[in-house]
Amino acid sequence: MTKADIVVEIAKSTSCEKAVVSTVVEAFMEGVKNSMIKKEDVFLRQFGTFVVKKRARKVARNISKNTTIVIPEHDIPAFKPSKNFAAKVK
């Protein structure tokens, strides 16, 4: 499912114009991104949580050059579904 599909689905179920729904979806996504850039988690009850995970520093190997490289500690965005949501997917 794409963002356009989501906009069409919401527009059908709410009888709102696609342009309005598209603006709301874009604003929602921008809000989530801005919160995560600030290292803040976003909690959506009955859906899940967008979290910022910290990856530890590690040593990896470049197999083609047979060398080792150090990957520094860094943050990554992640999504953790709620228990209800995860149970329905199973």
N, C-alpha and C positions, 0 to 999 in steps of 0.2 A: 504494500500500500504506500502510495506517495503522498506528499503534502497536498497536492491537488485533489487526490482522492478523498483525503480527510476533509478538505474544504467543501467538496461536493456533498459528502455524507452529512456533515453538520448543517449545511444549507438546506438540504432536504428535510432533515428532522426538526429544524427550528423555523422553517419558512422565512429565513433571512436571506438577503441578497448575498451572492458569492463574494462580491467585493468587500462587504462588511465583515463577513466571516473570515476572509483571507487576511484582512487587517488585524482582526483579533488573534488569529492563529500566529501571525508574524510577531505581534506584540508579546504573546505568551512565550514564544520561543526565545525572543530577545531578552525577556525578563529572566528566564531560566539560565541563559548563557551568561548574562551579566552577574547574576548571583553566584554562579560557579566560578567565574573569573575572580570574584572577590573571596573565593574559598568558602562560600556559604552553601550549605546543603538546602535542597528544595524538597519539602515534604508535601505529598499529595495523598490525602487520606483515601483509602480504598483503592489506590492505584500503585503508588510506590514512591521511592525517594531517589532523587538525583544527587549523588554524592561525589565528593572529590577525594580520590584515594591517593595515598602517597606510596610510590614505588621506591624501594630501597636501592641503594647503590649496588651494582653487581658487576662482575667480570664475565665477559662473554668471549666467544671465539669467532673469528672470521675464517671460516673453513677454506674458502678459495685462496686466501693469502697465507693461511696457517699462522695467524697472529692473534694476540689477545687484545681486547679493547675494554675500556672501563665505561660503563653506562652510568652516568651520575644519577643521584636521587632526583626524582621528579614527580609531579602530580599528574593524574589522569582523571577525566570524567568517567563516571560509571552510573549505572541504573540498578537499583535493587527493588524488585517488585514486592508489593504487599503480599502477605500470606494468602489472603483470599484470591488475589489475582493469580498468583503462582499455582494455587490449587486448581483453579478453573482451566489453566493452560494444560496442566497434567492430564 
